[in-house]
Amino acid sequence: MRGFSVYVENKVSSDSPYFVSDTQVRAALGVLAENLEINVNSERSPDLKALETARYFIGSGFDPARLNRHGAALRLVHCTSAGVEMYMPLDWLPSNAALTNSSGVHAEKGGAFGAMIVLMLCEEVPRHIQNQRLRRWDNRLSGSIGRKTIAICGMGALGSAIATRLRPFGPRIIGISRTGAANEVADEMVAVADLKDVLPQADCLVLSCPLTTETRGVIGKAEIALMKRGSSIFNVARGPVLDNRALCEALASGHLSGAALDVFDQEPLPAASPLWDAPNLVIFPHISCDDSEGYIDRCLSVFAENVRRDFAGEAFVNRVSREIGY
């Protein structure tokens, strides 16, 4: 295996928590680094000759066309993020290469963050924030979370982590996944095809699914109308999973008691977006799951495991499926 190389491409500067350094890659690979040459480059000044001979690629937000033109020798393209919808349908992927993502690395921080948001929404914290701005005293009571039903659409690592953090508080948890397969942290599991049967039961709906053709626009005006009056929504998936215009209308009418968004159709969210002025809406700038410390190291641990597997002739983990879309 000697003579193989790793090509790292950074879109960000070295002071960013998303920057991948030579030191981090070597630390993740351990003794495997002795067999590999590591080339760290900027997206703006690529070393195409190095890319053309590389066996492994690490990056995020990279140009698929560049890898198609110059990555014929690649065996593995590893993305330091979980979302891969921008790379589908993988028609650019070199014929001998696999695309892997960093799904699962967000679970620790994202699980705690998600549980916090669900608790806030069930306690109608957005209403209290709105009332504070308006200097309005409104002491309506909310019900205990132990008597509420939380629906989580997307029961992968992130959705399962949120459910795990919520379980000690006692809510009923209904998980929604592509197949509806059993999950030990949910009281009930259903397939996405049965989502409309679950929505009328939900006091809070969490969207934590990947963006695919099946989930794009999965929650729109009709789906929100099925939810009970006073329920709430948290989107930590991808912006296009939820119709934000329908969300604003439901918040303005009072049908939804509150909502929280961490993802948007366009990021950064434009200053002219009506979301900024929607009542009882809390906005987070896509920061719920990424950790300021150790995020890239966790992404690289997935990469290093796959290099080890490649050396051993074993199947990759976190391999992205062309058919499923994640």
N, C-alpha and C positions, 0 to 999 in steps of 0.2 A: 504493500500500500504506500510505500514511500514515493514521494514526488507528486502526490496529489495536493491540490490547493483549495483554500477557502477564499471566496471573493465576498467581501463585506461592502455594502453600499449604504451610505448615510444620506438622508435628506436634511438632517439637522446638524447644528454646530456641536462641537465637543462639550459645551456646557449644558446641553439638553439631557434630561433624564432618559431620553429615547436614543441617545447616541450609543453605538456599538463600537467598542475599542478593541484593539489587538489584545490588550491585557485581559479583558473580560472573556474574549473568545478562548484564549489559552487557558484561563482558569477553569472555564466550563469543560473544556476538552480533557484537561489533566494530561495523563501520559499519552493520550491520542494525539496531542498537539505535536509530539516529537515526529510524527509521520506526515505532518501537513505544513505547507507554506500558507501563511495568512496575509492577505492583501486587503487593507482597509482604504476605501476610496469615498469620495464625495459624488453624489449623483450629478453634480454640475461639472465635474472633471473626471470622468470615468477612465479607467485603464482598460481599454477594450482588448488589448493583447492578453492581459492577465485574465480577463473574463472568458476569453475564447478557450483557455486551457483549464479553467477551474472545474472542479468536480462538485463543489458545494457553494451555494449562494445564500447569503443572509441579507434581508432587507425588509422594508415595508413602504408601501406607496411607490413601488418601483415601476418602471416602464416595461410592460410585458413584451412590447415589440423589440426592445433592445435585447432582452434575453432570448427572444426567438431568433434574432439575427446573429447574436454573438455567443450564445450559450449552448452550442451543440454538444459540448463535452459534459454538461451538467448532469449529475445524478440526482441531486436534491436541491430544491429551492425552498428555503425556510423563511416564512413570513413572521416578523416579530409583532404580530397582532392576531386577533382571533377572527375578525371579519375578513372574508375573502371574496365578497360579492363582486368587487371591482375587477377581479381577475377571471371571472367566469366568461365563457364556458371552457376555458383552458385550451383553446385551439392554438394558443401561442406557445404552449409548454413544449420544450424540446422532447423529442420522442423517447429518450431513455430516462427522462427526469420525472420525479414526483414532486408535487407541491404539498408542503406541510405547514400547519399554522401553530399558533401558540395558545390554542384553546385550553382552558383550565388554569392558566396562570393568574386569571382575574378573580378566582373564586374566593380567596381569603378576604381581600379588601372589598370586593364587590358584594359578597354575601353579607358582610356587616353593614355596608352602605345601604343595600337593598332593604334589609330588615329595618334600619332606621327610617327609611322613607315610608315603608308600609305602616309603621307605628305612627309616624307623623300624619299620614293621610287618614288613618282610622281615628285619630284624635282631632281631625279637622284643623291641624296646625295652619294650613294655608289660609283658612278663614280668619284665624286669630292674627296672622301677619297682616292680612288685608285690613282688619279692623283697627289694628295698631296704627297703620298709616292714616286711617280715617278718623282716629281718636274716638272710636265708637266702642262702647261697652256692650258686649253681647255674650251673656253667660249661659247660652244653651249648652246642655250636657251632651256628651257623646257616650256610646256604649262601650263596654269592655271588649278588647280584642279577642278575649277567650270565647266570645259568643259570635265571632265574625267568620266569614268564609273568604279565604284568599285564593284567587285563581292565578296560577303562574303559567303563562304561555311560553314554553321553552324550558325544558327540564334537563338541559345539559349541565355542565359544571357550574355555571353561574346561577341558573334557576334553582338547581338543587341546593347550592350553598345558601341562597336566600331562604329557601324552605327550611333548611336545617337550623338557621339562626332564629327563625320564627317559631319553631315547634315548642320551645319551652314556654311561650306565652299562651299556648293553647288554642289557636284558631284551627278551624278545619281547612285543610289545604287540598285543593284540587289542582293537579298538574295536567298540562296539555302538551303533548309532544307529537311528532310526526306520525308515530305508530301507536301511541297510547300504551306502550309497554310499561309494566309495573315498575314503580320506583318506591323504595322503602321509606323515603322522607315525605311522601304524599299519602293522604288518606284515600285518595281516589285518583286514577289516571284515565284520561280520555284522549282520543286522537284529535288532531286539528279539525278534521271533518265534522266533529261533534261539538265544536266550540260554541255554537249558538245555543246548545242545551245547557251549557255551563254559565254563560253570561248573566242570566237572570238570578243566579244564586250568589254571584260575587259581590262582596262589599268592597273589595279592592282587586283590581286586575293588574298584574305585573306582566309586562312584555319583556322577555329576555331571550327571545328566539333569534336565530340567524336570519338574515334577509335572503330569501329565495323567491322563486316564482310563486311558490305556495303561500308565503307569508307576506308578500308585498301587498299593502293595503288590506291586511286581514281584519283590521279594526277600523271601520268607517262609520258613517252616520247610522246605518241600519243596525250595526252591532252595538253601538253606544246606546241606541234607543232601547235595546233589549235589557240593558243593565238597570238595576233598581235605582230609583231616585235617591240621591244622597250617597251613591257609591263613588269610587275614585279610580284613577288610572296612573300607573307609573311606567314610563317607557325608558328602558335601559338597553333596548335591542338595537334597532336602527331606525332613523327617522321615517323612512317610507313604509314601515310596518303600520303606522298610525296616521289617519287622516286628521291633520292638525286643525283644519278649518272646522270640521265636525266637532273636534274637541273644544275649540273656542266657543262654538255655539252652545254646546252642552254646559259649559261652565257659566256662560252668560245667562242662560235660562234657569240655572240652579239644578238642572237634572243631575249633574255631577257636583259633588261637594268640594272636590279639589283634584288636582293633578300635579305630577312632577315629571319633568322631561330632562333627560341627560343627553339625548341624541336628536338630531334635526335633519331635515331634508338638505339644508345648506348650512355648512359650518365654516367659519363662525356665523352665528345667527345674525342676519342683517339688522341694523338699527331700526329699519322701517317695518320689521315683521310685527304683525298684530299680536303675536304671542307675548311680547313684552308687556302688553296692556291687558291681557286676559285676566279676569278675576280669579282668585284662588288657585293660581298656577305658580309653582316654584320652578325656576329654571337653573339648571346646572350646565356648565360649559364642557360637557363630555369629559368629566374627570372622575366619575364615580368609581371606576374599577382600576385605574392605573395608579400604581404606588410610586411615590417620589423616591423611594429607596428600594433597590433590588429588583425593579421590574424587568429590566433587560437581562439580569442574571437568571431570572426564572424562565424567560423566553429561551435563553441560550442553553438551559438545562435540557429542554426538549430537543433542541438541535443536537446537542452532544450525545444524547441517548440514541438519536437516529444515526449519527455517524458510527457509534459503536455497533448498532444493528447492521449498518451497511457493511462494516468490516467483517461481521459475523455471518452475513448472508441471511439476516432475519428481516421480517416485515417491519416497515416504518410505523411509528405511532403518529397520531394526528394527521394522517394522510387525507387530503381533501378529495372528495368524491366528485367526479364529473357529473354523475347522474343525480346525486342528491343536492349538490351545490354548496356543501360545506364539509 
